[in-house]
Amino acid sequence: MKYYSLNRKAKEVSFKDAVIKGLADDKGLYFPKKITPLSKSFFKNIDTLSNVEIAFEAIKQFVTPEIPEGILKKIIEETLCFDFPVVSLSKNISTLELFHGPTMAFKDVGARFMARCLGYFNRGTNQVTVLVATSGDTGAAVANGFLGVKDVNVVILYPSKKVSDIQEKQITSLGQNISALEVQGTFDDCQAMVKNAFLDKDITNKIQLTSANSINVARWLPQMFYFFFAYKKLYKTHKDIVFSVPSGNFGNVCAGMMAQQLGLPIKHFIAANNDNNVVTRYLKTQLYTPVKSVQTISNAMDVGDPSNFIRIQEIYKNKFDSLQKNLSSFSFNNTQTRVAMFDIYTKHGYVADPHGAVGYLGCKTYLEKNTKAHCVFLETAHPTKFLDVVEQVVKTKQDLPKQIQAVIANKKVATTISNYSDLKAFLLL
Ligand SMILES: *Cc1c(COP(=O)(O)O)cnc(C)c1O
């Protein structure tokens, strides 16, 4: 499969080069040249297939032959070593739990898949440095997914005091090939510094940099799997399946749209936003006006200018009408999110994290006008990753899962930086 740059000034590359480079030379995100829908019979019989078989069919065209089929199967098996349960909350609402991986947020799948692809491409050759900005969960998933991968160094930038304590421990306590940089600034500052580094010849002449944000195709595309897994569990009993995706950088919802392009019968998408609502505003006004991100209790979605929105525009060929038919977006503030967490707990006996709660609100709003649909919100992180808010709202002590217990006692090791020259100095050290 060839990938082209969405800025259309750089040359086409193979899957391998798209993974290693992350971003094209013209700063554009890569996009696959062709999307071939899967057969009707695949969808009809999807409930007879295992998750690994489904994932293999879904991603095969995007990564083979650069990754041979046998190796791809193995990578997928290792990536998907946990469950993806669908929990029904009411007649119209279910949640797809994406938090059963090692760092308990949905980013584990993309990070594990990408780490293994990079490990395969990199075998016996040069050192690669994965440079990544995180609002919390990416850093955790990447640190865990890449830990111990040979010849890959990982440098993670996170905004100081804007990630949860557990997220910070997950990012800063692993050691080995993982370094954590605590940035005096916001997530957007972290992301801007990473982008600068990719364009800085002083750095790129010396170090092979790659990204592990959802701009990287190997991080982004495996997120298609979730939508197939939920469909498999629901299609025999529910029609008109709609997904509400708590969105920040819009990689996850965009991956859902790729699944739909492959023929997965999804009726509609909802991008559920917190106060960082540039896309909600865009769908109302047709004006895309990024603003600086503001801090909320669903911090992984505190993104002012979502990188993957350009891929969504590409999927819909920049046609506003087609996009609007397929995507709704609603935004909810902290108070509404807390009320939703309380309601989900008292009405349905389910403890949701703040991101999932925003997704739930997306379902509720959509269902007001679309009463026949079945809405699945993605529960993108385990509630105990956001322990303070969750315990405050549901007023019951939460048991910590073993993955969380394991990091809490670890020691934080991070280097504080405040601007781009600090980052440059660190990388060139
Ligand atoms: C990253 C993240 C999101 C946002 O996902 P995007 O793909 O960036 O839109 C939502 N919830 C949680 C818990 C996350 O970690």
The ligand as a Gaussian input file, in Angstrom:
#p B3LYP/6-31G(d) Opt

LIG

0 1
 C       -6.701000       9.872000      23.764000
 C       -7.978000       9.768000      24.484000
 C       -9.171000      10.283000      23.949000
 C       -9.193000      11.027000      22.651000
 O       -8.920000      10.214000      21.544000
 P       -8.526000      10.851000      20.135000
 O       -8.233000       9.694000      19.261000
 O       -7.331000      11.707000      20.372000
 O       -9.695000      11.650000      19.692000
 C      -10.343000      10.086000      24.656000
 N      -10.340000       9.462000      25.847000
 C       -9.225000       8.987000      26.411000
 C       -9.297000       8.352000      27.744000
 C       -8.004000       9.106000      25.745000
 O       -6.894000       8.625000      26.308000

